[in-house]
Amino acid sequence: MRKKISFAGPWITQKEVDYVTDATLNGFYETYDLYAKKLEKTVADYLGVKYALATHCCTLALHLSATVLDLGKEDEVIVTDFSWVATAYAIAYTGAKCVFVDIDPDTWCIDPQAIEKAITPKTKAIMLVHTFGHPAQMDEIMAIAHKYGLYVIEDAAPAMGAEFKGQKVGTFGDIGCFSFHGAKLTVSGEGGIFVTNNEEMYEKAKLLASMGRTDSQAVFWSDMLGYQYTIANLTAALALAQVERIEELMGKKRQIFNWYYERLKNVSGIKIIKEKEGCKSNYCYPSILLEDSISASRDVVLQKLKELNIHCRPGFPQMSRFPVLEQRFPNPVAKKVWERGISLASAANLVEEDIDFVCKNLIELIK
Ligand SMILES: Cc1ncc(COP(=O)(O)O)c(C=O)c1O
């Protein structure tokens, strides 16, 4: 069989091997958290924020965010209806209600107009996602947040390096969270990071992430119900090496997107999700929508591609339909992307010939 064309996968060099080896051999005793600290400083400097706290994964960074903002069962949070479910569950863990709203058909990120329509006296925060590495419309979202006095959490899990009008995403709202999961741009298997410019939020998150331990009355004393959410030093070593190479990694993703774009831009019935003017996407997952003019079933297309060892992904189901969550609005765009969206294979080890193979087969299958 032909080479596996993976949906996602990292680009590992000697640098990663060296850092992890060093953390394995030397990252204990007095240097037990050296790589975690270096990772936090490097990410904070790269993004231009004051504080960063590395976590076991992004889901936990999101949960810390919701907890730091004191969300609870009397509160509503406006959440995009198109994401991996971690976005919503991080809010739901606190007892707050997720109010799911629709997405912009051009970016698949939360639609600012839908946010404003969903605000009630109970609304306390907005949870947005920079979907697949595309920046959400941050100027409009922040204007709404200021107008109504709402907190903003940016779920930037896949979007490290993406920019909105020259500013890195994850740095506009009160808190931003990124993932180092193995399918992201910068990977460490599992891993995440919480960033903020607010000292109080950072200090509270740090305490929560380390079991509320203060040592205030005695060694091992804890002053609040905390969690064990910190990153492992070994994991941080891998994440650090990747973050130090972010421009190179993003360059590869952008190149893969361009290879797709050149081959698919004139294919009728395919809408390509492309960065808007003033935005820089990291193209973590290059994505397309099969428009109504294409009669082929999206799931059959994905299955046939899989038989050719080409691994692409369907759109996320609407989270508002999940049994433990609740639907207030129908959100037709999110529904359409769930049913007709495809995220294309974009593992870092793909070359132009692979993208050619994917596109030729895709075009054949939708004829
Ligand atoms: C939008 C979004 N939010 C949150 C997460 C959760 O990240 P992690 O797997 O690091 O917990 C992901 C991961 O896939 C994601 O895509």
The ligand as an ORCA input file, in Angstrom:
! r2SCAN-3c Opt
* xyz 0 1
  C     -10.505     23.710     20.359
  C      -9.910     22.780     21.351
  N     -10.045     23.044     22.652
  C      -9.496     22.252     23.585
  C      -8.775     21.141     23.242
  C      -8.234     20.275     24.333
  O      -6.840     20.209     24.299
  P      -6.087     19.052     25.129
  O      -6.218     17.814     24.311
  O      -4.665     19.546     25.204
  O      -6.718     18.944     26.447
  C      -8.600     20.826     21.909
  C      -7.825     19.635     21.544
  O      -8.023     18.974     20.597
  C      -9.183     21.661     20.930
  O      -9.062     21.402     19.628
*
